[in-house]
Amino acid sequence: YYLVISPRRLSDDEVRRIIFERKEGGGKVYRNTVAVLYPSDARRVEHLLGLCAKLVACNSVEKQLKEIYLDKDSRELQGKKLRELSKKLEEQLYSEIISAFDTVAFPSGEDVVKARASPRATSLAVVAEDTLASPDVGKAKIDALSFDELDHLLKSTGVALSEGEKELTVGDILSYFFTNPRLPFVRRELVLQALMEGVSTLRIGLQRGSRLFWARVYRREEAPEYPSGEAPESVLETDIVLPWRLAASRLRESLKPKIVERQGKKVRVSYAVLVEGREIPLEQLSDEALLTLSLIHI
């Protein structure tokens, strides 16, 4: 995501071009990646430039104090006054810069929406970020994103994660946020964390090569009282996100009974679901039952 800070008041057409169009012409593919911060009143910018001019003048005079005041005591007194004035001007400049840049524009669907910026910050970038993440605006997810929120946001664009029927790469999901202006700005790390939560709660599975992350498989003696999904330590953009039904189907396929050789003996390995102390063979259960029961053991 990008924040464009303009040192002058912008027209609605200028803001729209910055957000939706490329410099070389034509529309952007990533239409949901740019916000613009700018002042709504050109006079406030002129005032800021006036403060800058005074600061430049103070610096210039300070270099000439020896020529202006030959007496050392007078020179030190005037130098002190000059430094105090410079400090006051600098503090005023920083304070008024924050409040002067009072408009944040961002994409919403096919339109550009403007919001009044909050000056309760110490930098222009934080001013814009706080405004976009505020409850009144709700355009940015900065601190937290649950899997339920992620699933709901994507459903609003016609993309179903948990209850869908098709697989998507993690990169595809991130791309939806960059390209669709109806979605909020969301930090990449929050999307990845939400997907890990979805695996832990068995709402989705993750396929990485031949490895499937979904329900955990336990040995009989290791079965816990409250099972959970087996999430990876990290999520890669090349990982494939599977709706839970598809994850259940692939897990069932990978856990068919088999004969293995252990210590010179042939042993039949089978899988079951543990329900209130009773074992139900995996092949007797539907995918829906797998989601409900979720505890698979050897």
C-alpha positions as CSV (number, residue, x, y, z in Angstrom):
1,Y,0.0,0.0,0.0
2,Y,1.1,3.6,-0.7
3,L,0.4,6.9,0.9
4,V,0.7,9.9,-1.4
5,I,1.2,13.2,0.4
6,S,0.4,16.3,-1.6
7,P,1.8,19.7,-0.4
8,R,-1.2,21.5,-2.0
9,R,-4.9,21.2,-2.2
10,L,-6.1,18.7,-4.9
11,S,-9.1,18.6,-7.1
12,D,-11.4,15.6,-7.1
13,D,-10.2,14.7,-10.6
14,E,-6.5,14.9,-9.5
15,V,-7.2,12.6,-6.5
16,R,-9.0,10.1,-8.7
17,R,-6.1,10.0,-11.2
18,I,-3.6,9.4,-8.4
19,I,-5.6,6.5,-7.0
20,F,-6.9,4.8,-10.1
21,E,-4.6,5.6,-13.0
22,R,-1.0,4.9,-13.9
23,K,1.5,7.7,-14.6
24,E,2.1,6.4,-18.1
25,G,-1.7,6.3,-18.7
26,G,-4.4,3.6,-18.3
27,G,-6.0,2.2,-15.3
28,K,-4.1,0.4,-12.5
29,V,-4.5,-3.3,-11.9
30,Y,-3.9,-2.8,-8.1
31,R,-6.8,-0.3,-7.7
32,N,-7.0,-0.7,-3.9
33,T,-3.4,0.2,-2.9
34,V,-3.2,4.1,-2.7
35,A,-4.5,6.7,-0.3
36,V,-3.9,10.4,-0.6
37,L,-3.3,12.9,2.2
38,Y,-3.6,16.6,1.4
39,P,-4.7,20.0,2.8
40,S,-8.2,21.2,2.2
41,D,-7.3,24.9,2.5
42,A,-4.5,26.3,0.3
43,R,-4.1,29.3,2.7
44,R,-2.9,27.0,5.4
45,V,-0.1,25.8,3.1
46,E,0.9,29.4,2.3
47,H,1.1,30.0,6.1
48,L,3.4,27.0,6.5
49,L,5.6,28.3,3.8
50,G,5.8,31.6,5.6
51,L,7.0,29.9,8.7
52,C,9.6,28.1,6.7
53,A,10.8,31.4,5.2
54,K,11.2,32.8,8.7
55,L,13.2,29.8,9.8
56,V,15.5,30.2,6.7
57,A,15.9,33.9,7.6
58,C,16.9,33.0,11.2
59,N,19.5,30.6,10.0
60,S,20.9,33.2,7.6
61,V,21.1,35.9,10.3
62,E,22.8,33.5,12.8
63,K,25.6,33.1,10.4
64,Q,26.1,36.8,10.2
65,L,26.0,37.6,13.9
66,K,29.7,38.2,14.2
67,E,29.5,40.8,11.5
68,I,26.3,42.5,12.8
69,Y,27.3,42.6,16.5
70,L,31.0,43.2,17.2
71,D,30.5,43.3,21.0
72,K,30.6,39.7,22.4
73,D,27.9,40.3,25.1
74,S,25.5,41.8,22.6
75,R,26.2,39.0,20.1
76,E,25.5,36.3,22.7
77,L,22.3,38.0,23.9
78,Q,21.0,38.4,20.3
79,G,22.1,34.9,19.5
80,K,20.1,33.5,22.4
81,K,17.0,35.4,21.3
82,L,17.5,34.1,17.8
83,R,17.7,30.5,18.9
84,E,14.6,30.9,21.0
85,L,12.7,32.4,18.1
86,S,13.9,29.6,15.8
87,K,12.8,26.9,18.3
88,K,9.4,28.5,18.6
89,L,8.9,28.8,14.8
90,E,10.0,25.1,14.4
91,E,7.6,23.9,17.0
92,Q,4.8,25.9,15.4
93,L,5.6,24.6,12.0
94,Y,5.6,20.9,13.1
95,S,2.3,21.5,15.0
96,E,0.5,23.2,12.1
97,I,1.8,20.8,9.5
98,I,0.0,17.9,11.3
99,S,-3.3,19.9,11.4
100,A,-3.0,21.4,7.9
101,F,-3.0,18.1,6.1
102,D,-6.6,17.3,7.1
103,T,-8.1,15.3,4.2
104,V,-7.5,11.6,3.4
105,A,-8.9,10.2,0.2
106,F,-9.1,6.5,-0.6
107,P,-10.8,4.1,-3.1
108,S,-14.2,2.6,-2.3
109,G,-15.8,0.6,-5.2
110,E,-15.6,2.7,-8.3
111,D,-15.6,5.9,-6.3
112,V,-13.1,8.0,-4.2
113,V,-14.2,8.7,-0.6
114,K,-12.8,11.6,1.4
115,A,-12.5,11.6,5.2
116,R,-11.5,14.2,7.7
117,A,-8.1,13.4,9.1
118,S,-7.4,13.2,12.8
119,P,-4.4,15.3,13.9
120,R,-3.7,13.2,17.0
121,A,-0.4,11.9,15.8
122,T,3.2,12.9,15.4
123,S,3.7,12.2,11.7
124,L,1.7,12.6,8.6
125,A,1.9,8.9,7.8
126,V,0.4,8.0,11.2
127,V,-2.3,10.7,10.8
128,A,-3.4,9.0,7.5
129,E,-3.1,5.5,9.0
130,D,-5.1,6.3,12.1
131,T,-7.8,8.0,10.1
132,L,-8.2,5.0,7.7
133,A,-8.3,2.6,10.6
134,S,-10.8,4.6,12.7
135,P,-14.2,3.0,13.3
136,D,-15.9,5.9,11.4
137,V,-13.9,5.2,8.3
138,G,-13.0,1.5,8.5
139,K,-10.9,1.4,5.4
140,A,-7.8,-0.2,7.0
141,K,-7.1,-3.2,9.2
142,I,-3.9,-2.3,11.1
143,D,-3.8,-4.4,14.3
144,A,-6.0,-7.5,14.0
145,L,-8.0,-9.6,11.5
146,S,-9.8,-12.8,12.6
147,F,-10.5,-15.6,10.2
148,D,-14.3,-14.8,10.5
149,E,-13.6,-11.2,9.4
150,L,-11.4,-12.4,6.5
151,D,-14.1,-14.9,5.4
152,H,-16.8,-12.2,5.7
153,L,-14.9,-9.6,3.7
154,L,-14.2,-12.0,0.8
155,K,-17.8,-13.2,0.8
156,S,-18.8,-9.6,0.1
157,T,-16.9,-9.9,-3.2
158,G,-18.2,-13.3,-4.1
159,V,-15.2,-15.3,-2.8
160,A,-16.0,-18.1,-0.3
161,L,-13.1,-19.5,1.7
162,S,-14.6,-21.9,4.3
163,E,-17.8,-22.9,2.5
164,G,-16.6,-22.5,-1.1
165,E,-16.0,-25.2,-3.7
166,K,-12.7,-24.2,-5.3
167,E,-9.1,-23.9,-4.1
168,L,-7.2,-20.6,-4.1
169,T,-3.6,-19.8,-3.6
170,V,-2.6,-17.5,-0.7
171,G,-1.2,-15.1,-3.4
172,D,-4.7,-15.0,-5.0
173,I,-6.3,-14.0,-1.7
174,L,-3.8,-11.2,-1.1
175,S,-4.3,-10.1,-4.7
176,Y,-8.1,-9.7,-4.1
177,F,-7.3,-7.1,-1.4
178,F,-4.9,-5.2,-3.7
179,T,-7.2,-5.1,-6.7
180,N,-10.7,-4.7,-5.2
181,P,-11.5,-1.2,-3.9
182,R,-14.5,-2.6,-2.0
183,L,-12.2,-4.3,0.4
184,P,-10.2,-2.5,3.2
185,F,-6.4,-2.0,3.2
186,V,-5.1,-5.0,5.2
187,R,-1.5,-5.7,6.2
188,R,-0.2,-8.9,4.5
189,E,0.8,-10.4,7.9
190,L,-2.7,-10.1,9.2
191,V,-4.1,-12.0,6.3
192,L,-1.6,-14.8,6.8
193,Q,-2.3,-14.9,10.5
194,A,-6.1,-15.1,9.8
195,L,-5.5,-18.1,7.4
196,M,-3.5,-19.9,10.1
197,E,-6.4,-19.3,12.5
198,G,-8.8,-20.8,9.9
199,V,-6.7,-24.0,9.7
200,S,-6.5,-24.2,13.6
201,T,-10.3,-24.0,13.8
202,L,-10.8,-26.5,10.9
203,R,-12.6,-23.9,8.7
204,I,-10.1,-24.3,5.9
205,G,-7.1,-26.5,5.0
206,L,-3.7,-25.6,3.5
207,Q,-2.0,-27.7,0.8
208,R,1.7,-27.4,0.4
209,G,3.0,-29.8,-2.1
210,S,2.0,-33.3,-0.9
211,R,1.5,-31.9,2.7
212,L,-2.0,-31.2,3.9
213,F,-2.6,-29.0,6.9
214,W,-6.0,-29.5,8.4
215,A,-7.1,-32.0,11.1
216,R,-4.4,-33.4,13.3
217,V,-3.8,-37.2,13.3
218,Y,-3.0,-38.6,16.8
219,R,-2.0,-42.0,18.0
220,R,-4.6,-43.5,20.3
221,E,-2.7,-42.9,23.5
222,E,-1.9,-39.3,22.5
223,A,-5.5,-38.2,21.7
224,P,-6.3,-34.9,23.6
225,E,-9.6,-33.9,25.1
226,Y,-10.0,-30.8,22.9
227,P,-8.5,-31.3,19.4
228,S,-7.6,-28.5,17.0
229,G,-6.4,-28.2,13.4
230,E,-2.8,-28.5,12.5
231,A,-1.6,-25.1,11.3
232,P,1.8,-24.6,9.7
233,E,4.4,-22.4,11.5
234,S,4.1,-19.9,8.6
235,V,2.0,-19.4,5.5
236,L,3.5,-19.1,2.0
237,E,2.0,-17.3,-0.9
238,T,2.2,-20.5,-2.9
239,D,0.2,-22.5,-0.4
240,I,-3.2,-23.6,-1.6
241,V,-6.3,-22.7,0.5
242,L,-8.9,-25.5,0.6
243,P,-12.5,-25.1,1.8
244,W,-13.0,-27.6,4.7
245,R,-15.1,-30.1,2.6
246,L,-12.3,-30.3,0.1
247,A,-9.7,-30.6,2.9
248,A,-11.8,-33.4,4.5
249,S,-12.0,-35.3,1.2
250,R,-8.2,-35.1,0.6
251,L,-7.5,-36.1,4.2
252,R,-9.8,-39.1,3.9
253,E,-8.1,-40.1,0.6
254,S,-4.6,-39.9,2.3
255,L,-5.7,-42.0,5.3
256,K,-7.0,-45.2,3.7
257,P,-6.1,-48.4,5.6
258,K,-2.7,-49.8,4.6
259,I,-0.3,-52.6,5.4
260,V,3.2,-51.5,6.6
261,E,6.2,-53.5,7.8
262,R,7.4,-52.9,11.3
263,Q,10.3,-54.9,12.9
264,G,9.9,-57.7,10.4
265,K,6.1,-57.9,10.8
266,K,3.3,-56.8,8.6
267,V,1.0,-54.4,10.4
268,R,-2.4,-53.1,9.2
269,V,-2.7,-49.4,10.0
270,S,-6.2,-47.9,10.0
271,Y,-7.7,-44.6,11.1
272,A,-10.7,-43.8,13.2
273,V,-12.5,-41.0,14.9
274,L,-12.8,-41.1,18.7
275,V,-16.2,-40.1,19.9
276,E,-16.8,-40.2,23.6
277,G,-14.4,-43.1,24.0
278,R,-15.8,-45.0,21.0
279,E,-13.8,-45.5,17.8
280,I,-15.6,-45.1,14.5
281,P,-13.7,-46.2,11.4
282,L,-12.9,-43.2,9.2
283,E,-14.4,-44.8,6.0
284,Q,-17.8,-44.9,7.7
285,L,-17.9,-41.1,8.2
286,S,-19.1,-38.4,5.9
287,D,-17.0,-35.2,5.3
288,E,-19.5,-33.3,7.5
289,A,-19.0,-35.7,10.3
290,L,-15.2,-35.3,10.0
291,L,-15.6,-31.5,10.5
292,T,-17.9,-32.0,13.5
293,L,-15.8,-34.6,15.2
294,S,-12.4,-33.6,13.9
295,L,-10.4,-35.9,16.1
296,I,-8.6,-38.6,14.0
297,H,-6.2,-41.0,15.5
298,I,-4.2,-44.1,14.5
